[in-house]
């Protein structure tokens, strides 16, 4: 390897003309820099990125946004690919894949089914989702390793056999580990988790997908993505005081709503960017998932360079400096929409309850809560998660806690802390932050997702008890954190969570209100200040990474046929060449239906590797428009009401196909492809909605289902739960061509409505083959 600086020196000498040097051919090439310390022979290929960008720029003849540069820079065929924002499908070659343990099970089971011997791109598995918060870090980790031993063994051995790196339980949250080790400016990374965009904080295009999409990339097949629109968020001014990076995305969520970013990449730019730390930029990108965005990204700058250096990747920063013109937007580039936020005027925000786009300034939330009848007393404050668990986040929270302790106060609310990674945990222990947070009343949990995804054995309330919690998480759907539909969850920054937990009420505004110390004197908390990165080097903590062997062919992967946690996959049936006639309606969903409603998490996480068992949670959280209840639908064959999964299984047993009718932004939330696998497994064929969330729509297509939308959204009202549906025109199924739906009412009358779809030619082949995986196998067989 030749240091980049030496190359630059020799190149300058050659170009200067002052004196000629003989330079060996190797010195005329740029240095090779590894993508990560864990894959020393896998190199960053900025030359290919540059070449592709130049081809596309010449074709389009216009300035490019940063998003376009990186996306188009990863095109499989940049010279011929049709490119039109929001319309054409792109065939892309991502650099790497990352999977968290809950979704990795199904992804690896699908990869095993593909019959391929090894992954084609660097890939990793991260054990972060299966650790339940109960007693504290060490005890909870030991318990998780015991309970999930079978699953961890499967993932570890599958990783070893197929060339996938394995991060053991306790390593930390997937997105924090990616930021510390794998993301870099210009990378294209796909991950089987909706908050994969976290990596945009380091200037990468990092996109959340389902496991079948990940299998495409791991199999070396070009990955398809609808060409994204680009929404520009221009930042001016400078962050200061109590205002944090979290407030930027909380404000944007309030502007765009939970579906305002669908089909688009959010690209932050402008002079205000430089006032945000690298991990702060990651926080903003992470929560872009809550507005439906394909991903979010920041341009390469000095804050990223500083973070790369502190995490042992100065060589990547040096290389990125050489290619910086490709890692920032072109001057004069055009966005599909522009939002401008003055950071100097931005106030601390808190969003919720029950939806992450219900935005309020912290100064207003107390009055709003009283008016709406939301509990103002805070039962629990929780900081951490993949969104806000950086060194800077912990430092700002500790700065608030330290002030309270100096006045003899502790938290009035229960208080928990989740470090984002083993490296963060070890470093905040060394630097005293963890001690301060414990002294103020905090409980340090394991380096894992925990309560953010419902892995919380909560004991302080009973189910059905109305209460309020505040978190620094990203998502606050009904029942998400603790399975209690009456828990009013609000999301805000870690420092605001800490301040509110000390005060114990939503009515406290730390910018203006006073607390009373143990001595009876009033005092006001000062705005927190903390280092964005540790003064010393990060403490790496315990070694928790398992390298895949060079040759894993002899490795055995064990899946017991009697296991209740793991189940090998059987291929789905192929399309029979006929229209779908006289389908029953399993459920017509009323209102919001997220992936949490379609395939609940929490205790169901343990069945993520067993399709039949986890299918017992199908749509149990969705509200049936017929009776206003969850998990109660009419069986059209018996006329009895019963659970949704039981009814679906009955229809499947009787050989009856069925459909689901949904509302706006159906499938919002997680990348959870189980929400697509389960209806397919239990006999579902069609999901008809007013609109879909991007990831869920793709997941449905991948599993051979038909995600269709009403050509006229008002037609949602024409379909009743007791009707039968026929989808007509499948023999002539083609891109851009609507399908007909014949609605048969119980009184014998019929009416026809039109349904739109976004299938392209290859996706139609997925449907015809029964699934994208079936189609992959067909192509493998044809090619030999």
ABEGO torsion letter per residue (X at the ends): XBBAAAAAAAAAAAAAGABBBBBBAAAABBBBBBABAABAABBBBAAAAAAAAAAAAAAAGBBBBAAAAAAAAABABAAABBBBBGABBBBBBBABBBBBAAAAAAAAAAAAAAGBABBABBBBBBBAAABBBAAEAAAAAAAAAAAAAAAAAAAAAAAAAAGBBBBBBGAEBAAAAAAAAABBBGBBBBBBBAAAAAAAAAGBBBBBBBAAAAAAAAAGBBBBBBBBBBBBBBBBEBBBEABBAAAAAAAAAAAAEAAAABGBBBBBBEAAAAABBAAAAAAAAAAAAAAGBABBBBBBBAAAAAAAAAAGAAAAAAAAAAAAAAABBBBGBBBABBBBBBAAABBBBBBOBGBAABBBBAAAAAAAAAAAGBBABBABBBBEEAABABAAAAAAAAAAAAAAAAAGBBBABBBBBBBABAAAAAAAAAAGAAAAAAAAGBBBBBBBAEAAAGBBBBAABBBGBBBBBBBABABABBGAAAGBAABBBBBBBAAAAAAAAAAGBAABBAAABBBBBAAGBBBBBBBBBBBABBABBBBAEBBABBBBBABAAABBBBBBAABAABBBBBBBBBBAGBBBBGBBBABBBBEBBBAAAABBBEAAAAAAABAAAAAAABGAABBBAAAGBBGBBBBAAAGBBBBAAAAAAAAAAAGBBBBBBBBBGBGBEBABAAAAAAAAAAGBABBBBABBBAAAAAAAAAAGBBBBBBABAAAAAABBAABBBBBBGAAABBBGBBBBBBBBBAAGBBBBBBBBBABBAAAAAAAAAGBAAAAAAAAAAAAX
